[in-house]
Amino acid sequence: MSNTNDITRKIDIAGKNMDEVRQNMVHVYQALEEKGYNPVSQIVGYILSEDPTYITTHNNVRSLVRRINRYELLQIMLNDFMKNSLGETD
């Protein structure tokens, strides 16, 4: 008899074009940098809390980041990190 806690749930997030998400996040990063914030800290704060006030309204990037699915963003970020760490290329 299998315990449901032993089952690994598979998550496959499909949706927005990965390049579109990357481009949007570059805009968010640059706007945060322009306003004098630490972009990495601000973006991490947003991802963990889903509180949009971590993201500046400068260049309308707060609105932009709210249209990005956080799970999809994390999947893309981890995928890119692992490819870079393992020396893989597309």
C-alpha distance (Angstrom), angle and dihedral (degrees) to the residues before:
residue distance angle dihedral
M1 . . .
S2 3.80 . .
N3 3.76 122.7 .
T4 3.82 112.9 -137.8
N5 3.81 88.3 -134.1
D6 3.82 88.3 65.7
I7 3.79 93.2 59.9
T8 3.78 117.7 96.4
R9 3.75 110.9 -139.2
K10 3.79 114.0 -136.0
I11 3.78 116.9 -139.4
D12 3.76 119.6 -169.6
I13 3.75 111.9 173.6
A14 3.75 114.8 -161.1
G15 3.73 122.7 173.8
K16 3.73 135.7 90.8
N17 3.74 119.6 39.4
M18 3.81 108.7 -88.0
D19 3.80 91.0 -134.0
E20 3.81 90.4 53.8
V21 3.81 91.0 52.6
R22 3.81 90.5 47.8
Q23 3.82 91.9 49.9
N24 3.80 91.8 48.1
M25 3.79 91.5 50.1
V26 3.82 90.1 50.4
H27 3.82 87.9 56.4
V28 3.81 90.5 48.7
Y29 3.81 91.3 48.3
Q30 3.80 93.2 48.7
A31 3.81 93.7 47.5
L32 3.80 91.1 50.8
E33 3.80 90.1 48.6
E34 3.83 91.6 48.5
K35 3.80 89.9 54.4
G36 3.82 91.8 50.9
Y37 3.80 98.9 -106.0
N38 3.78 127.2 133.8
P39 3.84 97.3 -108.6
V40 3.79 95.9 -158.1
S41 3.81 93.7 51.8
Q42 3.79 92.7 45.2
I43 3.80 94.0 48.3
V44 3.81 92.2 46.8
G45 3.80 89.4 50.1
Y46 3.79 90.0 51.9
I47 3.81 94.3 46.9
L48 3.80 93.5 49.3
S49 3.79 97.3 43.2
E50 3.81 104.3 24.3
D51 3.81 85.0 -138.0
P52 3.82 105.6 145.2
T53 3.81 92.5 -156.6
Y54 3.81 87.7 81.6
I55 3.81 86.1 71.6
T56 3.79 122.7 67.8
T57 3.79 122.5 -121.4
H58 3.83 87.8 -136.8
N59 3.82 109.9 125.3
N60 3.81 88.5 2.5
V61 3.82 91.8 -81.1
R62 3.81 94.8 139.7
S63 3.78 88.3 64.4
L64 3.80 90.1 43.8
V65 3.81 95.4 52.2
R66 3.81 92.2 48.1
R67 3.81 89.4 62.3
I68 3.81 91.0 58.6
N69 3.80 116.6 91.0
R70 3.82 106.1 -123.4
Y71 3.82 93.0 -145.8
E72 3.78 90.4 51.9
L73 3.80 90.1 47.4
L74 3.80 92.0 51.3
Q75 3.79 90.8 48.0
I76 3.80 91.4 52.2
M77 3.81 92.6 45.0
L78 3.80 93.7 49.5
N79 3.79 91.7 44.3
D80 3.81 91.4 51.5
F81 3.81 92.1 44.2
M82 3.80 93.1 51.3
K83 3.81 93.8 45.3
N84 3.80 89.3 50.8
S85 3.80 93.0 45.0
L86 3.80 92.3 48.7
G87 3.81 92.9 43.4
E88 3.80 92.9 -118.6
T89 3.77 123.8 152.0
D90 3.78 130.4 -159.0
